[in-house]
Amino acid sequence: MSLISLISFILCGLIIASFFRPNTDVLSPGKIFAFIWTLAIGITDLKFSGLQHEWSFEVWVQVLIGPISFLIGAGIVYVLKIDSDVHTLNYLRTNRQLYEVDRSKLYRVIILLSVLFLISYTVIYLNTKEIPLFSAKPGRARANFTMFGIGLFLHNVVLIFFLTAVYFVLEKKNKFRKSILLILSFVSLVLYAITLQRFQVFLTILMIVTLLYYTTFRVNLKTVSLLSVFIIIFFFLVSSFRAGEVVVFVLYRMSKMRFSPDYAIFTEPYMYVTMNLENYARSIVKVENFTYGFYTFDFVTAISGLKHWIDQYFHLNDTPFLTSSYNTYSAFWTYYRDFGILGIFFIPFFGGMALSSLYYSFRAKPTLQKLAIYGMFLFAIIFSFFNSAIGFLWFVYNLFVLVIVFKYISLSKSN
């Protein structure tokens, strides 16, 4: 084990230990981000794969600029807010009136979002004539299962599930409406699952966990840990079942793993974590031209219909400098490719300040709108080692709709 891995795992262990302190908020942004990145860096520097390479000092500096900048930004807000009055977790969980909304309006909104989802799904299916799960070429079918404009409504699955969870938290009666919402949620989940999309499902799960963590006593450190282990084991077993022993062994060989073939089953999860940082480290020293916001603000060109035109006109390569089939780089590659060193310093820095400010605003004056938005950005920083979700159109769409919905269903009386 390298010194960097050892230090990273020690820091990661200290963060985990801090979670067990009384009245500690497990979902505070600085701790979650630091935990994810110390774990990812520690695992990556184990260098278990022959596809990995040693990083120079210059590369290490550039890789660490982004995470450190985010933590500095979050830390500044923490220092500024250290003496401010914020509600305790117990207060947030016991005072349900803090989150009251118009439940009838909420119910109608979920019905509308479900109808739009079903219409969008049907139109796209009639246009593509295939479902990705049952296609002979599922990868191609998954990429094609969309349509400009109306395809956005497919991502209503996030809103349907989260808002249904909100309704269940607030409404203790009305079993008929709850049954309707459960059916709509189940149908939307199944239909969305067979399109072979998973990123939005993770977002939905995390938003609901965040909701339950701050509004009930059902989610604590123990349940979060057990749920995390369950999810990891579930997807691990599903992946193994789908791949089969032969494919697992082939992947082990292709990845040039340096541990025993007896542990070949760990190849895929290891590579999914490490190759993001490896691709980023390999690429940052090879960039010759910057793209000045094209990837950071992906949603702007996507909603305007200019994305593919610009991509083709300038002959942009979305995944350059790869030496393997793993084609993700971490969120900071997006900012570096667009703006260089300034991008990986200022964007994470102000992002850390903004998210930490949102967190303290919620703890001081809690609302469901703040809680929902915080849950979305919490997802973004947890998966920052994998990709930058914030610039995607589906992410911005869900964020925008959530703001509109909570403005609509909020009660005239303020908290």
N, C-alpha and C positions, 0 to 999 in steps of 0.2 A: 504494500500500500504506500502510495506517495505521501509526502508531507502535506501537499495541498488537500488530498482526499481526507487525511487524518484530521486536519484543522477544520475542514468543512463538516465532517461528521460530528466532531466535538461541538461546533457551534450549533449544528442541527439538534444534537442531544440537549444542549442547554435551552434552546427554544422550546423543545418538547417539555422539559422539566418545568419551564416557566408557566406552562398551561395548567399545571396542577396547583398553582398558588391560588388562595381564596380570592373570589371575586374577579378573577382574570377573564378578560374577554378573548376567547379563543379565536374569534373571527376579526380581530383588529387587523387593519391592512398591513402595517409594518411587520408584525409577527408572521402573518401568513406568507407574505412575499419573501421575507428572509428565510423562512423554513423551506419553501419551494426551491429557492435558488441555491442555498447551501447544500441541499440534498442533491439537486441536479448536477452541480459542479463536482461534488464529492464522488458521485457515481461515474460521471464522465471521465474524471482523471484516473479511474482505475485502469483504463486502457485495456479492457478485456478483448477488444476486437482489433484484428489486423487492419481494418479499414480506418482506424483512428491514427492520429499522428501527434507528435510532440509539438506543443505550442511555444513559440518564442516569447520573450519578455514583452515585446511590442504587442503581440497578439493578446496576451493575458491582460495587459492594460486596457486595450480596446474592448475586450469582452466584459471586463468588470466595470467599465465606465457607466454603462446603462443601469445595472442593478444598484450600484452605489449611489448614483444620482437620484434614483427613485427613493432610496432609503433616506438620503439627505433631505429631499423635499418633504417626505412624510415626517421626518424627525424635527424639522423646523416648525411645522404645524403643531406637533406634540409639545414642543417647548413653549410655544405661544399659548397653547390651551391647557397647560399643566395645572393652572389654578382655576380654570373655569368650572362652572357647575354643570355636571352631567348626571343623568339619572343612572342609578345602579341597574344591573341586569335584573335583579329581583323586582325592581319597580317597573321596568319595561314589560316584564312577563306577567305581572299581577294586575296591572291597570289596563285592561282590554279597551277601555273607553278612549284611550289614546289613538286607537286605530279605527274608530267607527267611520263607516261610509254608508251611503245609501245602498242597501243590499238589493233592493228591487232593480235599481239601475245597473248594479253590478251583474245581476242575473241576466238582464237583457243584453248587456254588452257581451257576455260570454256566448250567448245564443247567436248573436250577430257575427262574432268572430268565427264561430263554428260553421255557420252557413257559408261565410266567405271562404273558409278553408276547404269545405266540401265542393263548392263550385269550382274553385281554382284547381283542385285535385282532379276533378272530373274533366275539365277542359284540357288540362295538360295530358291526361291519359288518352283522351280521344285524339289528341294531336300526335302523340308519340307512339300510340298503339302498343305500349309495353310497360310492364312494371319492373323496375331494376332487379328485385329479388328473383324474379322468374325469367329474367332475360338470359340469353346465351352469352352475352357480353355485359355483365352487370356494371363494370366500371364505366363503360361508355354510356349505358342506359342511365346510370345515376347522374352523370354530367349533363345528359340531354333532357332529364326530367325537370324541365323548367320552361318558363315563357316570360318574355319581357313584360314587366308591369304586374300582370296577374300572378306571376310566380311568387311574388312577395307574400301573398296570402298563405302559401304553404307553411311559412314560418310562424303562422298564428298558433301552431301547436304549443310554442313556448308560452304565449299569452293565455291560451285556453287552460293549460295545466296550472300555471301559476295563479291566475285569477280564481280558478276553481278551488285551489288550496286556500286562498284568502277567504272565499265564501264559506268554506267549511270551518275555518278558524273562528269566524265571526258569528255564523248562524248556528244556533244550537237546536233549532226545530226545523220545520218545513222539509220533511223527508222526501216529499214528492220532487221538489226542485233539486234537492241534492242527488236524487236518483237520476234525473235527467242530465245533470252536469257530469255525473260519473260515467254515464253511457257515452256522452259526447267526448269526454276526455279519453276514454278507453278506445273508442273508434278512431279518433284523431291520432292517438299514439301508434296504434297498429298500422294504420295507413301510412303514417310518416316513417315508421320503422322499416317497412318493406321498400322504401326508397333508398335504403342503406345509408342514410345520413345519421351521424352520431353526435356531432359537435353540439347541435342545438339541444339534444337530449341531455347532455352533461350540463349545459346551461340551465335547463329547466330544473334538474335535480338540485343543483347548487342553490338556485333561487328559492326553491321550496325549503331546503334545509336552513337557509338564512332566515326565511320567514318564521319557521317554527322555532328556531334558536332564540330569536328576540321576542317572540310573542307568546311562547308556551314554555312549559318545563319538560317537554317531551324530548328535546334535543339538548344534550350536554356533551362533555368531553368523552364520556364512555360511549354514548350512542353514536356520536360522530365517528369515533374510532372503529366501532363495530360495523357501522354502515360503510365506511371506507374500505375496510377489509373485505366485506361482503361483495361490494361492487368490483373490487380488484379481482377477487377470486372468480366471480361470475364471468366477467369479460375474459379472464385468463382461461377458464375452462371452455367457454364458447369458442374462443380463438383456437384452442388446442383441438377441440372436437372438429371444427371446420377444416383445420389444416391437416390433421392426421400426423402420425409419427414420421412418415416419409418426408412430408413437406417441412416439418420442424427440423429434421436432420439436414435437409437440403439448405434451409435458411441458416442453420448453424455453420455449415461449410462455406456458404457464400459470404457470411459475415466474418469468416476467419477467426472464430472465437478461440480464445487462449485457455479456456477452462475445459474440463472433462466433458466428453459427449454425453455423459450421464446427466448433465445439467442443461442439455440442449434446449429444453423447454423454456429456459429463462432468456434465451437469445432475443426473442421478439420484444418483450418489455424492456430489456436492457438497451437494445438498439433504438427503440422509439424515444427513449429519454436522451441518450447520449448523442445520437447523430444530428439532432437539432443544433446543439452547441458546436459539434464538429464541423458541420456545414457552414455555420456562421464564422467560426474561427478560420476556416480554410478560405472563405470568400472575401472577408474584409480587407485582406492585403492585396486582392486582385482587382478590386473595383477601380475603374479608370474614369467613368462618367457617372454622375449622379442623375437621378430621375425627378428631383425637385417636387415631391409631394404626390406623384402618381400612385404610389402604393400606400402611403400613409393615409391619403384621402380617397381611397378606392371607391367609396360609396358615391362620391361626387360624379366621377366619370361613369359609374355603373348606372345611376339613376338618370343621367342625361343621355345615355345610349352611346357615349363617345369612347367607352373603355376599349372595346375590341378594335375600333378604328385607329385609335392612338397606338395601341399595342402593335398592330400590324404596320402602321406607317413608319414607326421608329424601330421596328424589328426588335422589340423588347423580348428578353428571355426571362420568364418568371422564375425559373429555377436554374440559374447559372452555376458553374463551377462544381457540379456534383460529381462524386466518384462512386456513388452507390445508388440504390433505388429509393433511398429515403430522401424526400424532397422538401423538408421543412427546416427552418433556420433559427427559430426563436423570434420573438417580437422585435428585438433590437436590430435585427437585420433589415427590417422594413424601414426603420428610421435612419439607419446608416446608409442604406442604398439611396435614400432620397436626399439626405442632407449631410452625410458624413459625420465627423466627430461632433459637430454642433447638434446634429439630430439626436445622437445617442446620449448627449448630455442634457440638453434643454427639454426635450419632449418627456423623458422619464422624470426629470426634476419637477417640472410643472405638473405632470401627471400624479406624482407622489403627493404634492401639495394639495391638488384638487381632490383626490380621493380621501386623503386624511381629513381635509376640511369637511367633506360630505359626511364622513364618519362621525366627527364631533358635532356637526349640525344635527345629525339624527339622534345622537345620544343626549343632546341638550333639548331639542324640540322634535320629538319623534313623530313621524307620519308614515303611512304606508307607501306613499310615493317615494320618499327618501329611502325607505327600506328596500323597495323593489329596485331602484336605480343602483343602490349600493351592492345588492346581490349580483346585478349584471356586471358591474366593474370588478367585483371580487372574483368572478369567473375569469375575467380578462387577465387579471394579474396571476391567478393560479396557473393558467395555461400560457403565460407569457414565455415560458421556456420552449413552447411548441410553435406558437404563431401569434400574430397580432390580430385579435378579434375585433378590436374597436373600430377599425376602418372599414370593415365589411358592411355591405348594404343591409344584409339581414339583421345585423346587430343594431345598426342605427335605426332601422325600421321598427324593431321591437322596442327600442328605447323611446322613440318618438310616440308610438302608440300608447305605451304605458303612461307617459306624461299626460297625453290627451285624456285617456281613460280616467286617471285619478283626478283630473280637473273636473271631469263630468260627474263622477260618483261621490265627490267630496261633499260633506255637509256644510251648510252655510255657517254653522257655528264652528269657530276655530278651536284647536286644542289648547 
